[in-house]
Amino acid sequence: MYITDYELFEVPPRWLFLKLTTSDGTVGWGEPIVEGRSHTVVAAVEELLDNYLLGEDPTRIEDHWQAMYRGGFYRGGPVLMSAIAGVDQALWDLKGKQFGAPVHELLGGRARNRIRVYQWIGGDRPADVGEAASEKVDAGFSALKMNATAELRPIDTPATVNDAVDRIAAVRESVGDDVDIGVDFHGRVSKPMVRRLAAALEPYDPMFIEEPVLPEHNDSLSGIRQSTTIPIATGERMYSRWDFKEVLEADAVDLIQPDVSHAGGITEMKKIASMAEAYDVSIAPHCPLGPIALASCIQVDACTPNALIQEQSLDIHYNETSDVLDYLADPAVFEYRDGFVDIPGGDGLGIEIDEEHVREQHGNVDWHNPVWRHDDGSVAEW
């Protein structure tokens, strides 16, 4: 068996799907994407497949990963690692189908029967979060996540801090103490504002503060962690085990959030998770993406003892035109019950893509994240 062909599909709301085909007709799917940079990633995937994988045995996944990563003198970063990630997912899907087993069985077998999931509320500029929180809890979710703020100045007003406190207070009052609330700072918050916001939010017991500072400032995380009792989470903009090595060695985080479509795929995320386990750090894979990325995450969650909870993007504010389940032949594979999703038992990634729908939607994408500006006209973090 060898790889004979590939196709790439840009589909709404902002995703990129890869279809790999082998000489015996087996198909594997992956999701290589940098949201808002899909054309760039398409070119990177084409380079990897044309230069390394076409005509090759797809089962040698580790060797292919090493060749794709180390075969270039310049390595890492979001574009290359996301391209590798999608190819890697498709290779694991092929391998599972070849052996008639789910991917997690090939990675050591299940460490759990289901994984807890959380649900997004609010939006980029969070609003109406109290009512939304009640609706999601009534729908069965026991963990929620929300953005803490809209854009912030490096040193902002007491009113801005109070607005953030009022929002999380409304959610806590709405859902009570039995529901976890993750608070995403989204890299929008400067170091002095992180300290102020964390102190103000502590009485409401957030499950974690996510990306309290930009990854460029990960050296400040240790000090932030020492200044608050709220668990610190980060990792969606970190792309390899070498990025995570620094924060783990610095005892700077409580929870890491590698993205299986950005951090080198299933192969690399499993290695990152194992590294974190040695430091008593949990993982909560980042996944505001499509069904292939979610299925890949769950396969890793299944066989990872330190997997805590899984992000998923059903009804997230980005999915206005298409949603996760739209691209599945059997949407029931991601049926959420009591705040959990069962581990899929099907071969490979455990999902069946509705290829006809994918082809119908291909090309209907023009998503770019907004460029926010402060009231003085300077660029703000989104």
C-alpha positions as CSV (number, residue, x, y, z in Angstrom):
1,M,0.0,0.0,0.0
2,Y,1.3,3.5,-0.9
3,I,-0.1,7.0,-1.1
4,T,-1.4,7.8,-4.5
5,D,-3.3,11.0,-4.3
6,Y,-4.5,13.9,-2.1
7,E,-7.1,16.6,-2.2
8,L,-7.6,19.7,-0.1
9,F,-11.0,21.3,0.7
10,E,-11.5,24.8,2.1
11,V,-14.9,24.7,3.8
12,P,-16.9,27.1,6.0
13,P,-16.8,28.5,8.5
14,R,-13.0,28.6,8.4
15,W,-11.6,25.0,8.1
16,L,-9.3,23.1,5.7
17,F,-9.8,19.3,5.2
18,L,-7.2,17.0,3.7
19,K,-8.1,13.7,2.0
20,L,-5.3,11.2,1.5
21,T,-5.9,8.2,-0.8
22,T,-3.8,5.0,-1.0
23,S,-3.3,2.4,-3.7
24,D,-5.9,0.1,-2.3
25,G,-8.5,2.8,-2.2
26,T,-8.4,3.5,1.6
27,V,-9.0,7.1,2.5
28,G,-7.7,9.1,5.5
29,W,-8.8,12.5,6.6
30,G,-6.9,15.3,8.3
31,E,-7.6,18.9,9.3
32,P,-4.5,21.2,8.6
33,I,-5.5,24.8,9.2
34,V,-4.3,28.1,10.5
35,E,-7.5,30.0,10.9
36,G,-7.5,32.9,8.5
37,R,-4.4,31.6,6.7
38,S,-5.9,28.6,4.8
39,H,-4.3,29.5,1.4
40,T,-0.9,29.6,3.0
41,V,-1.4,26.2,4.7
42,V,-2.6,24.7,1.4
43,A,0.7,25.5,-0.2
44,A,2.6,24.1,2.8
45,V,0.6,20.8,2.7
46,E,1.2,20.5,-1.1
47,E,4.9,20.9,-0.5
48,L,5.0,18.2,2.1
49,L,3.0,15.7,0.1
50,D,4.7,16.4,-3.2
51,N,8.2,16.3,-1.7
52,Y,7.9,13.6,0.9
53,L,4.8,11.4,0.9
54,L,3.4,10.7,-2.6
55,G,4.3,7.1,-3.5
56,E,5.3,6.3,0.1
57,D,4.0,3.6,2.5
58,P,1.6,5.5,4.8
59,T,2.1,3.3,7.8
60,R,5.6,4.6,8.8
61,I,4.1,7.6,10.6
62,E,7.0,8.4,12.9
63,D,9.5,8.3,10.1
64,H,7.2,10.5,7.9
65,W,6.8,13.0,10.8
66,Q,10.6,13.2,11.2
67,A,11.1,13.7,7.5
68,M,8.5,16.5,7.2
69,Y,9.9,18.3,10.3
70,R,13.6,17.7,10.0
71,G,13.7,17.6,6.2
72,G,13.6,21.4,6.2
73,F,16.4,23.5,7.6
74,Y,13.8,26.0,8.9
75,R,11.4,24.4,11.3
76,G,8.5,25.0,13.6
77,G,5.9,27.8,13.6
78,P,2.2,27.8,12.9
79,V,2.2,27.1,9.2
80,L,4.6,24.2,9.0
81,M,3.4,22.6,12.1
82,S,-0.3,22.9,11.1
83,A,0.5,21.4,7.7
84,I,2.3,18.5,9.4
85,A,-0.5,18.1,11.8
86,G,-3.2,17.6,9.2
87,V,-1.0,15.1,7.2
88,D,-0.3,13.3,10.5
89,Q,-4.0,13.0,11.4
90,A,-4.8,11.5,7.9
91,L,-1.9,9.0,8.3
92,W,-3.3,7.8,11.6
93,D,-6.8,7.6,10.1
94,L,-5.4,5.4,7.3
95,K,-3.4,3.2,9.8
96,G,-6.4,2.6,12.0
97,K,-8.5,1.6,9.0
98,Q,-5.7,-0.7,7.8
99,F,-5.6,-2.5,11.1
100,G,-9.4,-2.3,11.7
101,A,-8.9,-0.4,15.0
102,P,-9.5,3.1,16.4
103,V,-6.3,5.2,16.7
104,H,-6.3,5.1,20.5
105,E,-5.9,1.3,20.4
106,L,-2.8,1.7,18.3
107,L,-1.5,4.3,20.9
108,G,-1.8,1.9,23.9
109,G,-5.5,1.5,24.4
110,R,-8.1,3.4,26.4
111,A,-7.4,5.0,29.7
112,R,-11.1,6.1,30.0
113,N,-14.5,5.5,28.4
114,R,-15.5,9.1,27.8
115,I,-14.0,12.6,28.1
116,R,-15.6,15.7,29.6
117,V,-16.2,18.6,27.3
118,Y,-16.8,22.3,27.8
119,Q,-19.1,24.7,25.9
120,W,-18.4,28.2,24.8
121,I,-20.6,31.1,25.9
122,G,-20.5,34.8,25.0
123,G,-18.3,35.8,22.1
124,D,-15.2,37.7,21.2
125,R,-16.6,40.7,23.0
126,P,-18.5,38.8,25.7
127,A,-22.1,39.7,26.4
128,D,-25.3,38.1,27.8
129,V,-23.2,35.4,29.4
130,G,-25.4,34.8,32.4
131,E,-28.4,33.7,30.3
132,A,-26.3,31.8,27.9
133,A,-24.6,29.9,30.8
134,S,-28.0,28.8,32.1
135,E,-29.0,27.5,28.7
136,K,-25.9,25.4,28.3
137,V,-26.1,24.0,31.8
138,D,-29.8,23.1,31.1
139,A,-28.5,21.3,27.9
140,G,-26.3,19.1,30.1
141,F,-22.9,20.8,30.1
142,S,-21.1,21.0,33.4
143,A,-18.2,23.2,32.2
144,L,-18.2,26.4,30.3
145,K,-15.7,28.8,28.8
146,M,-15.9,32.5,28.1
147,N,-13.7,35.4,27.0
148,A,-12.8,37.6,30.0
149,T,-12.7,40.9,28.2
150,A,-12.8,42.7,24.8
151,E,-9.7,44.6,23.9
152,L,-7.7,46.1,26.8
153,R,-5.2,48.9,27.0
154,P,-1.8,48.0,28.6
155,I,-3.0,49.7,31.8
156,D,-6.8,50.1,31.8
157,T,-9.4,51.6,34.0
158,P,-11.1,50.2,37.1
159,A,-14.3,50.2,35.2
160,T,-12.8,47.7,32.7
161,V,-11.8,45.4,35.5
162,N,-15.3,45.7,37.1
163,D,-16.9,44.9,33.8
164,A,-15.0,41.6,33.6
165,V,-15.8,40.8,37.2
166,D,-19.5,41.5,36.7
167,R,-19.6,39.1,33.7
168,I,-18.1,36.2,35.5
169,A,-20.1,37.0,38.6
170,A,-23.3,36.8,36.5
171,V,-22.2,33.4,35.2
172,R,-21.3,32.1,38.7
173,E,-24.6,33.3,40.1
174,S,-26.5,31.7,37.2
175,V,-24.9,28.2,37.3
176,G,-23.8,27.9,41.0
177,D,-20.7,26.2,42.3
178,D,-21.2,22.8,40.6
179,V,-20.2,24.1,37.2
180,D,-16.7,24.9,36.1
181,I,-16.0,28.2,34.3
182,G,-12.9,28.7,32.2
183,V,-11.9,32.3,31.6
184,D,-9.9,33.0,28.4
185,F,-7.7,36.1,28.4
186,H,-6.8,35.3,24.8
187,G,-3.5,37.0,25.0
188,R,-5.3,40.4,25.2
189,V,-4.1,41.3,28.6
190,S,-0.8,42.9,29.6
191,K,1.2,41.8,32.6
192,P,0.0,44.5,35.0
193,M,-3.6,44.0,34.0
194,V,-3.3,40.2,34.5
195,R,-2.4,40.7,38.1
196,R,-5.3,43.0,38.6
197,L,-7.8,40.8,36.8
198,A,-6.7,37.6,38.5
199,A,-7.0,39.1,41.9
200,A,-10.5,40.5,41.1
201,L,-11.7,37.2,39.6
202,E,-10.4,34.9,42.4
203,P,-13.6,35.0,44.5
204,Y,-15.5,33.4,41.7
205,D,-13.2,30.4,41.4
206,P,-12.5,30.1,37.7
207,M,-11.5,26.6,36.5
208,F,-8.5,28.3,34.9
209,I,-7.2,31.5,33.3
210,E,-6.3,30.7,29.7
211,E,-3.5,32.4,27.9
212,P,-3.1,35.2,30.5
213,V,-0.3,36.6,28.4
214,L,0.9,36.2,24.8
215,P,3.2,33.2,24.3
216,E,6.0,35.6,23.5
217,H,5.8,36.4,27.2
218,N,5.7,32.9,28.6
219,D,8.7,33.8,30.7
220,S,6.4,35.8,32.9
221,L,4.0,32.9,33.6
222,S,5.9,31.6,36.7
223,G,5.4,34.9,38.4
224,I,1.8,35.1,37.4
225,R,1.2,31.6,38.7
226,Q,2.8,32.5,42.1
227,S,0.5,35.5,42.4
228,T,-2.8,33.7,42.2
229,T,-4.6,30.6,43.2
230,I,-6.4,30.3,39.9
231,P,-4.9,27.5,37.7
232,I,-2.9,28.9,34.7
233,A,-3.5,27.4,31.2
234,T,-1.8,28.1,27.9
235,G,-0.7,26.4,24.7
236,E,-2.9,27.0,21.8
237,R,-0.2,29.1,20.1
238,M,2.6,26.7,20.9
239,Y,3.6,24.3,18.2
240,S,5.9,21.6,19.4
241,R,7.2,19.7,22.4
242,W,10.1,22.1,22.4
243,D,7.8,25.1,23.0
244,F,6.1,23.3,25.9
245,K,9.4,22.1,27.4
246,E,10.2,25.6,28.6
247,V,6.9,26.2,30.5
248,L,7.0,22.7,32.0
249,E,10.5,23.1,33.2
250,A,9.7,26.5,34.7
251,D,6.8,25.1,36.7
252,A,4.8,27.9,35.0
253,V,1.5,26.2,34.2
254,D,-1.2,23.9,35.6
255,L,-2.9,23.0,32.4
256,I,-1.6,22.9,28.8
257,Q,-3.8,23.3,25.7
258,P,-2.0,22.0,22.6
259,D,-4.0,22.1,19.4
260,V,-3.9,18.9,17.4
261,S,-4.2,20.8,14.2
262,H,-1.4,23.3,15.0
263,A,1.0,21.3,17.2
264,G,2.2,18.6,14.8
265,G,-0.9,16.3,14.9
266,I,-1.6,13.2,16.9
267,T,2.0,12.1,17.0
268,E,3.3,15.3,18.5
269,M,0.3,15.9,20.8
270,K,0.7,12.5,22.4
271,K,4.4,13.3,23.1
272,I,3.5,16.7,24.6
273,A,0.9,15.1,26.8
274,S,3.4,12.5,28.1
275,M,5.9,15.2,28.9
276,A,3.2,17.1,30.8
277,E,2.3,14.0,32.8
278,A,5.9,13.9,34.2
279,Y,5.4,17.4,35.6
280,D,1.9,16.7,37.1
281,V,0.3,19.0,34.5
282,S,-3.0,18.2,32.8
283,I,-4.0,18.7,29.2
284,A,-7.2,20.2,27.8
285,P,-6.6,20.1,24.0
286,H,-7.6,23.3,22.2
287,C,-10.1,22.7,19.5
288,P,-12.4,25.5,18.2
289,L,-12.3,23.6,14.9
290,G,-14.0,21.0,12.8
291,P,-14.9,17.4,13.2
292,I,-11.6,15.9,12.0
293,A,-9.6,17.9,14.6
294,L,-12.1,17.0,17.3
295,A,-12.0,13.3,16.5
296,S,-8.2,13.5,16.5
297,C,-8.2,15.2,20.0
298,I,-10.6,12.6,21.4
299,Q,-8.4,9.7,20.2
300,V,-5.5,11.2,22.1
301,D,-7.7,12.0,25.1
302,A,-8.8,8.4,25.2
303,C,-5.3,7.0,25.9
304,T,-3.9,9.9,27.9
305,P,-4.2,9.6,31.7
306,N,-3.7,13.4,32.3
307,A,-6.4,14.5,29.8
308,L,-8.7,16.7,31.9
309,I,-11.3,18.1,29.5
310,Q,-11.9,18.7,25.8
311,E,-12.7,21.9,24.0
312,Q,-15.3,21.5,21.2
313,S,-16.8,24.1,18.9
314,L,-20.5,23.2,18.6
315,D,-22.4,26.5,18.5
316,I,-19.3,28.6,19.0
317,H,-19.6,32.1,17.8
318,Y,-17.3,31.5,14.8
319,N,-19.7,28.8,13.4
320,E,-22.4,31.0,12.0
321,T,-22.5,29.4,8.5
322,S,-21.5,25.8,9.2
323,D,-21.0,23.7,12.3
324,V,-19.1,20.6,13.4
325,L,-21.8,18.0,12.8
326,D,-22.7,19.3,9.3
327,Y,-19.7,17.4,7.8
328,L,-20.4,14.0,9.4
329,A,-22.3,11.1,7.8
330,D,-23.3,10.1,11.4
331,P,-23.4,13.1,13.7
332,A,-24.4,10.8,16.7
333,V,-20.7,10.0,17.1
334,F,-20.3,13.4,18.9
335,E,-23.5,13.1,21.1
336,Y,-22.8,15.0,24.3
337,R,-24.4,13.4,27.4
338,D,-24.1,14.8,31.0
339,G,-21.2,17.0,29.9
340,F,-19.2,14.1,28.3
341,V,-18.6,12.5,24.9
342,D,-18.0,8.8,24.5
343,I,-14.8,7.6,22.9
344,P,-15.6,6.6,19.3
345,G,-15.1,2.9,18.6
346,G,-14.9,3.1,14.8
347,D,-11.7,2.4,12.8
348,G,-9.1,5.2,12.5
349,L,-10.4,8.5,13.8
350,G,-13.8,6.9,14.4
351,I,-15.8,9.3,12.1
352,E,-17.2,9.1,8.6
353,I,-16.9,12.3,6.6
354,D,-19.8,13.3,4.4
355,E,-17.6,13.8,1.3
356,E,-20.5,14.9,-0.9
357,H,-21.3,17.8,1.5
358,V,-17.6,18.7,1.8
359,R,-17.4,19.0,-2.0
360,E,-20.5,21.1,-2.1
361,Q,-19.1,23.5,0.5
362,H,-15.5,23.6,-0.9
363,G,-14.4,27.2,-1.7
364,N,-17.1,29.0,0.2
365,V,-14.6,30.4,2.7
366,D,-13.2,33.9,3.2
367,W,-12.6,34.1,7.0
368,H,-10.0,36.3,8.5
369,N,-9.8,37.4,12.1
370,P,-10.7,41.0,12.7
371,V,-8.1,43.7,13.3
372,W,-9.1,45.5,16.4
373,R,-7.9,49.0,17.3
374,H,-7.9,51.1,20.4
375,D,-9.7,54.4,20.6
376,D,-6.4,56.2,19.7
377,G,-6.2,54.2,16.4
378,S,-3.4,51.8,17.5
379,V,-3.7,48.1,16.9
380,A,-5.1,46.0,19.8
381,E,-4.8,42.3,20.4
382,W,-7.7,40.3,19.2
